[in-house]
């Protein structure tokens, strides 16, 4: 679903990374999605879970799941010198995105800062439409 959405929006052909990003960083592939044959700007980590983790637990749990996902995304992006991009959804929800760059357009996004981890979140469709991100 996400591969199709990103491919249609950007005109690039996205693919899943073999072994879900478990390759050594020397291969230049971390995260879950990439564009073959291109120098990818983002390390894209994808999460799809049954339950919603974007709740008050973000502010009250010691290690909220959303922050753990972001930490993984940051770590893997740093290993291959790419920008971190977290794309996530929950059963029967829309796709959301977590990103580091300050939004440049006026749309619904949320700034999250928890225990030194700072990023923005928005609906993926809104981010794609308003930010027009380049992936390569």
TAURDA-V442640 format. One record per pair of residues at least 4 apart in sequence whose ideal C-beta (glycine too) atoms are under 6 Angstrom apart, sorted by the first residue. I is the first residue (numbers start at 1). GAP is how many residues later the second one is. D is the distance in Angstrom with one decimal. If there is no record, write none. Layout:
I:GAP:D
I:GAP:D
//
This chain:
3:11:4.8
6:4:5.9
6:8:4.8
7:6:5.6
7:7:5.1
9:119:5.2
10:125:5.7
12:23:4.7
12:123:5.9
14:19:5.1
14:21:5.9
15:21:5.6
17:4:4.9
17:12:5.0
17:15:5.7
17:17:5.5
19:4:6.0
20:12:5.8
21:9:5.0
21:10:4.9
21:11:5.4
23:4:4.5
23:6:5.1
25:54:3.9
25:55:5.4
28:52:5.5
29:5:5.9
30:13:5.3
30:46:3.9
30:49:5.5
30:50:5.0
31:12:4.2
31:13:4.8
31:14:4.8
31:45:5.4
32:12:6.0
32:13:5.8
32:14:4.2
33:11:4.3
34:6:5.2
35:5:5.6
35:101:5.7
38:98:4.1
41:42:5.7
41:94:5.7
42:40:5.7
42:41:5.0
42:43:4.1
43:33:5.3
43:34:3.7
43:37:5.9
43:39:4.0
43:41:5.9
44:41:4.9
45:28:4.1
45:41:5.1
46:41:5.1
47:22:5.2
47:41:4.1
48:41:5.4
49:41:5.7
50:41:5.1
52:38:4.6
53:12:4.0
53:13:4.9
54:12:5.9
56:4:5.8
57:4:4.4
57:7:5.0
58:6:4.7
58:8:5.5
63:5:5.8
67:47:5.2
67:50:5.5
69:17:5.7
70:16:5.8
70:28:5.7
70:47:5.6
70:49:5.8
73:11:4.4
73:13:4.4
74:10:5.0
77:5:4.8
77:7:3.9
84:16:5.8
85:14:5.7
86:12:3.6
87:10:5.3
88:8:5.4
89:4:5.0
89:6:4.8
94:29:5.4
95:29:3.9
96:25:5.8
96:27:6.0
97:25:5.9
97:27:4.7
97:30:4.8
98:21:5.0
98:23:5.1
99:21:5.5
100:19:5.7
103:6:5.2
105:25:3.8
107:19:4.8
107:23:4.4
109:11:5.1
109:13:3.9
110:11:5.0
111:9:5.6
112:7:5.7
113:5:4.5
122:4:5.0
122:5:4.6
126:4:5.8
127:4:5.3
//
